[in-house]
Each structure stands twice: as structure tokens, then as C-alpha cells.
Amino acid sequence: MPGKQRRSIGSAAPHKRGERRLAARGRAAASTEPEHAGSVKRVAGSPEPRAAKAKPVSRMRGRKVDAGARRKAILEAALAVFAEKGYEAARLDDVAAKAGVAKGTLYLYFRDKEALFESLIRSTVSPVIDSLARLAGAPDLSVSTVLDAAFAIFEKEVLATKRKLLLRLIIAEGPRFPALAEFYYREVVKRGLRLMRTVAERAVRNGEFPTDAAVRYPQLIVAPLVVAVIWEGLFGRIDPLDAGGMLQAHRAALMAKGVRDAP
């Protein structure tokens, strides 16, 4: 009937309004509920949380690590290229290719080929000289112990590694490139001789060396080290040298009590 139809339509309106009111209350209640633990609600225009600001720092540290690793890779590649081609024939293009970097990247670390070679000497040989310096400066060690330890360091850190290639390179290329020879002398030879002279002076004072020959000529102490490097490069495949045995015999000769200076 028409009348009943109007009442049913009219009676539905309050019901729908009630549903809308309930939905609005639910949304309001939901907005006041606490968020999940650990979440941070950001208001538009507010600054970033502190945790987000830490990301650039970690990326910066990553770049520093990468730079150090890249420099090390360049130096290792340079040693291989210099040893294979010699100083004069070595090209920075070859070093870059072996290191897996662009040639322009080399200039971010080294001014030119000479600067690269000098850095290679410092980074490769300085740790050995530093170890020898600690030995020479240990007053509680006998000279015999110092020499044994020094010769052992030489065997392990020079003869058994690619460091020996630098010495061979200087011997071969030094006469043609005196500036390189002078640099190697200042950074390696002069420091090593000063340390050996210090050891020899103590040995003479303590009566462990029978003469002061090694004080006047500290080259006497290190001469077999150079011989070992040259011998291995030239004759090692033909007649292998027992470098350790030779060095022990040399130490015994230096300390032999029956040895006296020639008149």
C-alpha cells in the first residue's frame, strides 16, 4: 500500500544515519589507538627522525674503505707492472688496467709515475724497516738474538715476498734513474745502515763483536741480504741458495772471537 511504502522508506533513513554515526565513531577510535611498537608517526613538515640521518655517515665510511682498498690495489698492480716491464717501460695505462680502474683514477692518488713508485717503496719497505728498528732499540736483547731475528724478518718479509722485486728493480734501473736510486737510499738503505751501526756499536761495547769493523762498515752486516736477493733472481733455478743457512753462518762469522782486524 502507498502509505505503508512511505513509512518503510522513512523508517530506513534513521537506520542509515545511525550506521554513519557508528562508522564515524569507529574511525575516531582508530585514530586514537597507539601505533605498532617501534613505529614513529611523522607529521607533515616535521624533521626526519634521527635514525634516517645516520645513513649518509655509513655511506661516507664506505667510500673511505673503498678508497683505501683502491689505493692498495693500484700499488699492488704497480709492483707487478714495474717488476715485469722495468721502470722506464712501465706505463700508467698498464697499471690502471691491471688494477681495474680508469687511468684518471690513478691521478686522484698519485701525481705521476715517479710519485707512484715512491709511494710503492714507502708502503712496501717501511714496515720491514720499522720492525728492524724495534729490534735494534730493544736493550734487553743480545746482539746475537737481534741479528737472528733481523735475518728471519728479512727471509720472511723480503725473500719470501714480492718486496725482493723492488730491490732487483733498483739494482737494474738505478744507474739510469739516479733520482730513484737516491730516493731508495734515503728511505731504505740509509735507515737500515743506521740501525745496523747501532747494533754493531752495542756489540762492540758488550764484547759480542771482536772488532769495530761493522761499526765502520755496517754494509758488512747487510751484504749477504743483497747477495741472497741477486742470487735468487739470477741463479736460483740453477743452484738454489740456502739463504737461512748462509745468514746463520754470516752471523757466526761476525761474532767469531778469533777474528781480528788486519794490521
CYANA upper distance limits for C-alpha pairs under 8 A (distance plus 0.5 A):
  1 MET  CA      5 GLN  CA      6.68
  2 PRO  CA      6 ARG  CA      6.88
  3 GLY  CA      7 ARG  CA      6.95
  4 LYS  CA      8 SER  CA      6.71
  5 GLN  CA      9 ILE  CA      6.76
  6 ARG  CA     10 GLY  CA      6.54
  7 ARG  CA     11 SER  CA      6.38
  8 SER  CA     12 ALA  CA      6.85
  9 ILE  CA     13 ALA  CA      7.51
 10 GLY  CA     14 PRO  CA      8.27
 11 SER  CA     15 HIS  CA      7.66
 12 ALA  CA     16 LYS  CA      6.92
 13 ALA  CA     17 ARG  CA      6.77
 14 PRO  CA     18 GLY  CA      6.68
 15 HIS  CA     19 GLU  CA      6.95
 16 LYS  CA     20 ARG  CA      6.83
 17 ARG  CA     21 ARG  CA      6.79
 18 GLY  CA     22 LEU  CA      6.75
 19 GLU  CA     23 ALA  CA      6.70
 20 ARG  CA     24 ALA  CA      6.69
 21 ARG  CA     25 ARG  CA      6.76
 22 LEU  CA     26 GLY  CA      6.74
 23 ALA  CA     27 ARG  CA      6.81
 24 ALA  CA     28 ALA  CA      6.75
 25 ARG  CA     29 ALA  CA      6.62
 26 GLY  CA     30 ALA  CA      6.58
 27 ARG  CA     31 SER  CA      6.76
 28 ALA  CA     32 THR  CA      7.18
 29 ALA  CA     33 GLU  CA      7.08
 35 GLU  CA     39 SER  CA      7.11
 42 ARG  CA     46 SER  CA      7.18
 42 ARG  CA     48 GLU  CA      8.45
 48 GLU  CA     52 ALA  CA      7.01
 48 GLU  CA     53 LYS  CA      7.81
 49 PRO  CA     53 LYS  CA      7.63
 50 ARG  CA     54 ALA  CA      7.44
 51 ALA  CA     55 LYS  CA      8.19
 53 LYS  CA     57 VAL  CA      8.42
 54 ALA  CA     58 SER  CA      7.27
 55 LYS  CA     59 ARG  CA      6.92
 56 PRO  CA     60 MET  CA      6.62
 57 VAL  CA     61 ARG  CA      6.80
 58 SER  CA     62 GLY  CA      6.69
 59 ARG  CA     63 ARG  CA      6.82
 60 MET  CA     64 LYS  CA      6.97
 61 ARG  CA     65 VAL  CA      6.84
 62 GLY  CA     66 ASP  CA      6.65
 63 ARG  CA     67 ALA  CA      6.58
 64 LYS  CA     68 GLY  CA      6.81
 65 VAL  CA     69 ALA  CA      6.70
 66 ASP  CA     70 ARG  CA      6.47
 67 ALA  CA     71 ARG  CA      6.64
 68 GLY  CA     72 LYS  CA      6.76
 69 ALA  CA     73 ALA  CA      6.69
 70 ARG  CA     74 ILE  CA      6.72
 71 ARG  CA     75 LEU  CA      6.81
 71 ARG  CA    109 TYR  CA      7.57
 72 LYS  CA     76 GLU  CA      6.71
 73 ALA  CA     77 ALA  CA      6.61
 73 ALA  CA     99 ALA  CA      6.11
 74 ILE  CA     78 ALA  CA      6.54
 74 ILE  CA     95 VAL  CA      7.36
 74 ILE  CA     96 ALA  CA      7.53
 74 ILE  CA     99 ALA  CA      5.71
 74 ILE  CA    106 LEU  CA      8.07
 75 LEU  CA     79 LEU  CA      6.73
 75 LEU  CA    116 LEU  CA      8.09
 75 LEU  CA    119 SER  CA      8.42
 75 LEU  CA    120 LEU  CA      6.42
 76 GLU  CA     80 ALA  CA      6.99
 76 GLU  CA     99 ALA  CA      8.23
 77 ALA  CA     81 VAL  CA      6.69
 77 ALA  CA     95 VAL  CA      6.06
 77 ALA  CA     96 ALA  CA      8.21
 77 ALA  CA     98 LYS  CA      6.09
 77 ALA  CA     99 ALA  CA      5.84
 78 ALA  CA     82 PHE  CA      6.40
 78 ALA  CA     95 VAL  CA      5.84
 78 ALA  CA    116 LEU  CA      8.23
 78 ALA  CA    117 PHE  CA      8.16
 78 ALA  CA    120 LEU  CA      8.14
 79 LEU  CA     83 ALA  CA      6.47
 79 LEU  CA    120 LEU  CA      7.71
 79 LEU  CA    165 LEU  CA      8.44
 79 LEU  CA    166 LEU  CA      8.15
 80 ALA  CA     84 GLU  CA      6.63
 81 VAL  CA     85 LYS  CA      6.39
 81 VAL  CA     86 GLY  CA      7.99
 81 VAL  CA     90 ALA  CA      6.71
 81 VAL  CA     94 ASP  CA      7.46
 81 VAL  CA     95 VAL  CA      6.78
 82 PHE  CA     86 GLY  CA      5.28
 82 PHE  CA     87 TYR  CA      5.87
 82 PHE  CA     90 ALA  CA      6.24
 82 PHE  CA    169 LEU  CA      8.23
 83 ALA  CA     87 TYR  CA      8.40
 83 ALA  CA    165 LEU  CA      6.56
 83 ALA  CA    166 LEU  CA      7.77
 83 ALA  CA    169 LEU  CA      7.10
 85 LYS  CA     89 ALA  CA      6.03
 85 LYS  CA     90 ALA  CA      5.91
 86 GLY  CA     90 ALA  CA      6.44
 86 GLY  CA    169 LEU  CA      7.30
 86 GLY  CA    173 GLU  CA      7.81
 87 TYR  CA    169 LEU  CA      8.13
 87 TYR  CA    173 GLU  CA      7.34
 90 ALA  CA     94 ASP  CA      7.55
 90 ALA  CA     95 VAL  CA      8.42
 91 ARG  CA     95 VAL  CA      7.14
 91 ARG  CA    113 LYS  CA      8.35
 92 LEU  CA     96 ALA  CA      6.57
 92 LEU  CA    103 LYS  CA      7.38
 92 LEU  CA    106 LEU  CA      8.36
 92 LEU  CA    113 LYS  CA      7.26
 93 ASP  CA     97 ALA  CA      6.61
 93 ASP  CA    103 LYS  CA      6.39
 94 ASP  CA     98 LYS  CA      6.67
 95 VAL  CA     99 ALA  CA      6.58
 96 ALA  CA    100 GLY  CA      6.46
 96 ALA  CA    101 VAL  CA      5.69
 96 ALA  CA    102 ALA  CA      6.38
 96 ALA  CA    103 LYS  CA      5.74
 96 ALA  CA    105 THR  CA      8.47
 96 ALA  CA    106 LEU  CA      7.38
 97 ALA  CA    101 VAL  CA      6.77
 97 ALA  CA    102 ALA  CA      7.79
 97 ALA  CA    103 LYS  CA      8.26
101 VAL  CA    105 THR  CA      6.91
101 VAL  CA    106 LEU  CA      8.26
102 ALA  CA    106 LEU  CA      7.77
103 LYS  CA    107 TYR  CA      7.91
104 GLY  CA    108 LEU  CA      7.66
105 THR  CA    109 TYR  CA      7.80
106 LEU  CA    110 PHE  CA      6.45
107 TYR  CA    111 ARG  CA      6.06
107 TYR  CA    112 ASP  CA      7.54
110 PHE  CA    115 ALA  CA      6.28
110 PHE  CA    116 LEU  CA      5.97
111 ARG  CA    115 ALA  CA      6.32
111 ARG  CA    116 LEU  CA      7.84
112 ASP  CA    116 LEU  CA      6.78
113 LYS  CA    117 PHE  CA      6.68
114 GLU  CA    118 GLU  CA      6.69
114 GLU  CA    180 LEU  CA      8.45
115 ALA  CA    119 SER  CA      6.64
116 LEU  CA    120 LEU  CA      6.66
117 PHE  CA    121 ILE  CA      6.87
118 GLU  CA    122 ARG  CA      6.82
118 GLU  CA    180 LEU  CA      8.36
118 GLU  CA    183 PHE  CA      7.96
119 SER  CA    123 SER  CA      6.53
120 LEU  CA    124 THR  CA      6.37
121 ILE  CA    125 VAL  CA      6.18
121 ILE  CA    126 SER  CA      8.02
121 ILE  CA    166 LEU  CA      7.98
121 ILE  CA    184 TYR  CA      7.90
121 ILE  CA    187 GLU  CA      8.50
122 ARG  CA    126 SER  CA      5.79
122 ARG  CA    187 GLU  CA      7.72
123 SER  CA    127 PRO  CA      7.79
124 THR  CA    128 VAL  CA      8.46
124 THR  CA    163 ARG  CA      7.05
125 VAL  CA    129 ILE  CA      7.02
125 VAL  CA    163 ARG  CA      7.63
125 VAL  CA    188 VAL  CA      7.60
126 SER  CA    130 ASP  CA      6.56
126 SER  CA    187 GLU  CA      8.32
126 SER  CA    188 VAL  CA      7.99
127 PRO  CA    131 SER  CA      6.78
128 VAL  CA    132 LEU  CA      6.87
128 VAL  CA    153 ILE  CA      8.02
128 VAL  CA    154 PHE  CA      8.34
128 VAL  CA    157 GLU  CA      7.48
129 ILE  CA    133 ALA  CA      6.62
129 ILE  CA    188 VAL  CA      7.78
129 ILE  CA    191 ARG  CA      7.93
129 ILE  CA    192 GLY  CA      7.19
130 ASP  CA    134 ARG  CA      6.90
131 SER  CA    135 LEU  CA      7.04
132 LEU  CA    136 ALA  CA      6.65
132 LEU  CA    150 ALA  CA      6.70
132 LEU  CA    192 GLY  CA      8.50
132 LEU  CA    195 LEU  CA      8.01
133 ALA  CA    137 GLY  CA      6.58
133 ALA  CA    195 LEU  CA      6.96
134 ARG  CA    138 ALA  CA      6.89
135 LEU  CA    146 VAL  CA      6.54
135 LEU  CA    149 ALA  CA      8.29
135 LEU  CA    150 ALA  CA      7.94
136 ALA  CA    146 VAL  CA      7.28
136 ALA  CA    195 LEU  CA      6.79
136 ALA  CA    196 MET  CA      8.16
136 ALA  CA    198 THR  CA      7.57
136 ALA  CA    199 VAL  CA      6.48
141 LEU  CA    145 THR  CA      6.71
141 LEU  CA    146 VAL  CA      6.95
142 SER  CA    146 VAL  CA      6.79
143 VAL  CA    147 LEU  CA      6.57
143 VAL  CA    199 VAL  CA      7.18
143 VAL  CA    200 ALA  CA      8.47
143 VAL  CA    202 ARG  CA      8.01
143 VAL  CA    203 ALA  CA      6.43
143 VAL  CA    208 GLU  CA      7.62
144 SER  CA    148 ASP  CA      6.70
144 SER  CA    208 GLU  CA      8.40
144 SER  CA    251 ARG  CA      8.00
145 THR  CA    149 ALA  CA      6.59
146 VAL  CA    150 ALA  CA      6.47
147 LEU  CA    151 PHE  CA      6.53
147 LEU  CA    251 ARG  CA      7.44
148 ASP  CA    152 ALA  CA      6.66
148 ASP  CA    248 GLN  CA      7.82
148 ASP  CA    251 ARG  CA      8.09
149 ALA  CA    153 ILE  CA      6.67
150 ALA  CA    154 PHE  CA      6.79
151 PHE  CA    155 GLU  CA      6.75
151 PHE  CA    244 GLY  CA      8.32
151 PHE  CA    247 LEU  CA      7.17
152 ALA  CA    156 LYS  CA      6.66
152 ALA  CA    244 GLY  CA      8.23
153 ILE  CA    157 GLU  CA      6.13
153 ILE  CA    158 VAL  CA      8.14
154 PHE  CA    158 VAL  CA      5.67
154 PHE  CA    159 LEU  CA      7.02
154 PHE  CA    225 LEU  CA      8.07
155 GLU  CA    159 LEU  CA      5.39
155 GLU  CA    160 ALA  CA      6.61
155 GLU  CA    243 ALA  CA      8.13
155 GLU  CA    244 GLY  CA      7.73
156 LYS  CA    160 ALA  CA      5.75
156 LYS  CA    161 THR  CA      7.78
157 GLU  CA    161 THR  CA      6.44
157 GLU  CA    163 ARG  CA      7.83
158 VAL  CA    162 LYS  CA      7.45
158 VAL  CA    163 ARG  CA      5.60
158 VAL  CA    164 LYS  CA      5.74
159 LEU  CA    163 ARG  CA      7.85
159 LEU  CA    164 LYS  CA      6.25
159 LEU  CA    228 ALA  CA      8.36
159 LEU  CA    229 VAL  CA      7.17
160 ALA  CA    164 LYS  CA      8.46
162 LYS  CA    166 LEU  CA      8.08
163 ARG  CA    167 LEU  CA      7.74
164 LYS  CA    168 ARG  CA      6.94
164 LYS  CA    229 VAL  CA      6.86
165 LEU  CA    169 LEU  CA      6.53
166 LEU  CA    170 ILE  CA      6.69
167 LEU  CA    171 ILE  CA      6.73
167 LEU  CA    229 VAL  CA      8.22
168 ARG  CA    172 ALA  CA      6.68
168 ARG  CA    229 VAL  CA      7.79
168 ARG  CA    230 ILE  CA      7.43
168 ARG  CA    233 GLY  CA      8.44
169 LEU  CA    173 GLU  CA      6.30
169 LEU  CA    174 GLY  CA      8.15
170 ILE  CA    174 GLY  CA      5.38
170 ILE  CA    180 LEU  CA      8.04
170 ILE  CA    181 ALA  CA      6.93
170 ILE  CA    184 TYR  CA      8.23
171 ILE  CA    175 PRO  CA      8.23
173 GLU  CA    177 PHE  CA      6.65
174 GLY  CA    178 PRO  CA      6.03
174 GLY  CA    179 ALA  CA      8.44
174 GLY  CA    180 LEU  CA      6.76
174 GLY  CA    181 ALA  CA      5.34
175 PRO  CA    181 ALA  CA      7.97
177 PHE  CA    181 ALA  CA      7.17
178 PRO  CA    182 GLU  CA      6.55
179 ALA  CA    183 PHE  CA      6.69
180 LEU  CA    184 TYR  CA      6.68
181 ALA  CA    185 TYR  CA      6.57
182 GLU  CA    186 ARG  CA      6.74
183 PHE  CA    187 GLU  CA      6.62
184 TYR  CA    188 VAL  CA      6.03
184 TYR  CA    189 VAL  CA      7.17
185 TYR  CA    189 VAL  CA      5.06
185 TYR  CA    190 LYS  CA      6.12
186 ARG  CA    190 LYS  CA      5.86
186 ARG  CA    191 ARG  CA      7.55
187 GLU  CA    191 ARG  CA      7.05
188 VAL  CA    192 GLY  CA      6.53
189 VAL  CA    193 LEU  CA      6.57
190 LYS  CA    194 ARG  CA      6.65
191 ARG  CA    195 LEU  CA      6.86
192 GLY  CA    196 MET  CA      6.78
193 LEU  CA    197 ARG  CA      6.54
193 LEU  CA    218 PRO  CA      6.31
193 LEU  CA    219 GLN  CA      7.23
194 ARG  CA    198 THR  CA      6.82
194 ARG  CA    218 PRO  CA      8.41
195 LEU  CA    199 VAL  CA      6.91
196 MET  CA    200 ALA  CA      6.61
196 MET  CA    218 PRO  CA      6.28
196 MET  CA    221 ILE  CA      7.48
196 MET  CA    222 VAL  CA      8.50
197 ARG  CA    201 GLU  CA      6.59
197 ARG  CA    214 ALA  CA      7.40
197 ARG  CA    215 VAL  CA      5.62
197 ARG  CA    216 ARG  CA      8.26
197 ARG  CA    217 TYR  CA      8.39
197 ARG  CA    218 PRO  CA      5.88
198 THR  CA    202 ARG  CA      6.94
198 THR  CA    215 VAL  CA      8.26
199 VAL  CA    203 ALA  CA      6.70
200 ALA  CA    204 VAL  CA      6.68
200 ALA  CA    209 PHE  CA      7.83
200 ALA  CA    212 ASP  CA      7.93
200 ALA  CA    214 ALA  CA      6.30
200 ALA  CA    215 VAL  CA      5.81
200 ALA  CA    218 PRO  CA      8.01
201 GLU  CA    205 ARG  CA      6.78
201 GLU  CA    212 ASP  CA      7.96
201 GLU  CA    215 VAL  CA      6.35
202 ARG  CA    206 ASN  CA      6.60
203 ALA  CA    207 GLY  CA      6.44
203 ALA  CA    208 GLU  CA      5.25
203 ALA  CA    209 PHE  CA      5.69
204 VAL  CA    208 GLU  CA      6.46
204 VAL  CA    209 PHE  CA      5.48
204 VAL  CA    210 PRO  CA      7.30
204 VAL  CA    211 THR  CA      7.17
204 VAL  CA    212 ASP  CA      6.72
208 GLU  CA    255 MET  CA      6.50
209 PHE  CA    254 LEU  CA      7.06
209 PHE  CA    255 MET  CA      5.44
209 PHE  CA    256 ALA  CA      7.88
209 PHE  CA    257 LYS  CA      7.95
210 PRO  CA    255 MET  CA      7.04
210 PRO  CA    256 ALA  CA      7.44
210 PRO  CA    257 LYS  CA      6.14
210 PRO  CA    258 GLY  CA      8.07
210 PRO  CA    259 VAL  CA      6.85
210 PRO  CA    260 ARG  CA      7.02
211 THR  CA    259 VAL  CA      8.11
211 THR  CA    260 ARG  CA      6.71
211 THR  CA    261 ASP  CA      6.97
212 ASP  CA    216 ARG  CA      7.00
213 ALA  CA    217 TYR  CA      6.40
213 ALA  CA    218 PRO  CA      8.30
213 ALA  CA    261 ASP  CA      7.95
214 ALA  CA    218 PRO  CA      5.17
214 ALA  CA    219 GLN  CA      7.88
214 ALA  CA    220 LEU  CA      6.47
214 ALA  CA    221 ILE  CA      7.23
218 PRO  CA    222 VAL  CA      7.65
219 GLN  CA    223 ALA  CA      6.19
221 ILE  CA    254 LEU  CA      8.39
222 VAL  CA    226 VAL  CA      7.40
223 ALA  CA    227 VAL  CA      6.86
224 PRO  CA    228 ALA  CA      6.52
224 PRO  CA    246 MET  CA      8.23
224 PRO  CA    247 LEU  CA      7.37
224 PRO  CA    250 HIS  CA      8.13
225 LEU  CA    229 VAL  CA      7.03
225 LEU  CA    247 LEU  CA      8.38
226 VAL  CA    230 ILE  CA      6.77
227 VAL  CA    231 TRP  CA      6.33
228 ALA  CA    232 GLU  CA      6.57
228 ALA  CA    241 LEU  CA      7.95
228 ALA  CA    243 ALA  CA      6.67
229 VAL  CA    233 GLY  CA      6.89
230 ILE  CA    234 LEU  CA      6.67
231 TRP  CA    235 PHE  CA      5.82
231 TRP  CA    236 GLY  CA      6.58
231 TRP  CA    241 LEU  CA      7.88
232 GLU  CA    236 GLY  CA      4.58
232 GLU  CA    237 ARG  CA      8.10
232 GLU  CA    240 PRO  CA      7.51
232 GLU  CA    241 LEU  CA      7.52
235 PHE  CA    239 ASP  CA      6.22
235 PHE  CA    240 PRO  CA      7.44
236 GLY  CA    240 PRO  CA      4.91
236 GLY  CA    241 LEU  CA      7.04
242 ASP  CA    246 MET  CA      6.74
243 ALA  CA    247 LEU  CA      6.63
244 GLY  CA    248 GLN  CA      6.80
245 GLY  CA    249 ALA  CA      6.73
246 MET  CA    250 HIS  CA      6.62
247 LEU  CA    251 ARG  CA      6.71
248 GLN  CA    252 ALA  CA      6.82
249 ALA  CA    253 ALA  CA      6.70
250 HIS  CA    254 LEU  CA      6.73
251 ARG  CA    255 MET  CA      6.89
252 ALA  CA    256 ALA  CA      6.36
